[in-house]
Amino acid sequence: MARGTLLSERPSNRQLIGENAVERIRNAGVAGAGGAGFPAYAKWERMRSTDYLLVNHQESEPNYFIDKWLGKTRAAELASLFDALLEDVFEAVVISAKWTDRDEYMIELEAATGGTVVRPDELPVDIETESGVVFAYTEPRYQYGMESVLLNVVADTVIGSDIPTDHGWLVQNTETMTHIYRALTEETPVTHTYVHVDGGVPRHRFLEVPIGTPASALLSAAGRPPETLPSDAMLATGGPGWCFEIERSAEEFGVRKATNGLLVLDEATVEENTLGDGRIDVIESTDWTARPMETEPTETVEPDRVRIPLITNSDLEGTVAPGTPTVAPGERVEAGDVVATASSTGIGIPHHASIDGEVTGVTDSSIEIAVDATSEIGRSNRST
């Protein structure tokens, strides 16, 4: 399909990128949807001094389908955003996925953008001669999901201890780009994310969940309520190749904006496969593709309560400042309401209610909201 035949079907990109684009990204509370969960606006503040956007579409974890699904189903939205960015900001937008995913997941996005296709054996891209959208396909290697490795493979750019923007590149994954699109076009805050649940659960799940949803609700959705977990079970956040132990109970841990995987593992396997800095790599411990997997979201979890973190990643504290609560226990909020403003010092973003309900707790690290009897979900839960 020719690129021109899709232009009329896309949302208008007129004035999509303006003087207040960074402010809209910040106000929506957009953070990296994976990895460290760094506030996205801090990268985009430097967009005028960068030349290229790299969309990390690698999704190296074998049981993840979030970016692949979004690229396939939100192709028109992403194409509209890329058009606007190319008109006003970047010289080229490079989308890098695995060649093995192309036929099943990438054709729609290729058609919507009319991008140039670069095969794995044609890498690296001579970026100074490229313009528009470029699909830089790689071989299916796990390590290519790391932005420093991907930049080296795709564009022969070595960043060392620098960050990509120091070398003219802005890097985001596909889910983050969809949040940015909504922030720019609708000023819609980030209240939900996508999470895969796998490991020692009866079935693999691909779920849409409100930010702050307890891990216990995800386990129940996967057929393994916390009370049924074996005594040697351990919860980890992340994927088989790169995950970390959750040091809170399943009831206490709330999903963050960067949470895209929840694994149930056993202590012996974890002990054998823990690397430096607490990273757990169990990708070789089992065949993660052996059983059926959900390749698109099949359920939106509706928890009775959420615990919304006031910092996207506690490991970033000191670099990223926690939000400042603007609500108190007893107040009623609706999904999308601001419950914490960005700190006036340092890098930070506001945080929003992800469900309708009553504020039941406010601390320096989180805000808890419980579904109340007046909400539709509350009435439904109480009737069952």
Secondary structure as UniProt FT lines:
FT   HELIX           3..9
FT   TURN            14..15
FT   TURN            19..20
FT   HELIX           21..27
FT   TURN            28..29
FT   TURN            35..36
FT   HELIX           40..44
FT   TURN            45..46
FT   HELIX           47..49
FT   STRAND          52..56
FT   TURN            62..63
FT   HELIX           66..73
FT   HELIX           75..88
FT   STRAND          92..96
FT   HELIX           99..101
FT   HELIX           102..106
FT   HELIX           107..113
FT   STRAND          116..118
FT   HELIX           120..122
FT   HELIX           127..129
FT   STRAND          132..136
FT   HELIX           142..145
FT   HELIX           147..155
FT   TURN            160..161
FT   HELIX           164..167
FT   STRAND          169..173
FT   HELIX           174..186
FT   STRAND          192..199
FT   STRAND          205..210
FT   TURN            211..212
FT   HELIX           215..221
FT   TURN            222..223
FT   HELIX           226..228
FT   TURN            231..232
FT   STRAND          233..239
FT   TURN            240..241
FT   STRAND          242..245
FT   TURN            250..252
FT   TURN            257..258
FT   STRAND          261..266
FT   HELIX           267..272
FT   HELIX           276..278
FT   TURN            283..285
FT   TURN            288..289
FT   STRAND          299..300
FT   STRAND          305..309
FT   HELIX           314..316
FT   TURN            318..319
FT   STRAND          324..325
FT   TURN            329..330
FT   STRAND          332..333
FT   TURN            335..336
FT   STRAND          338..341
FT   STRAND          351..352
FT   STRAND          357..362
FT   STRAND          366..370
FT   TURN            373..374
FT   HELIX           376..383
//
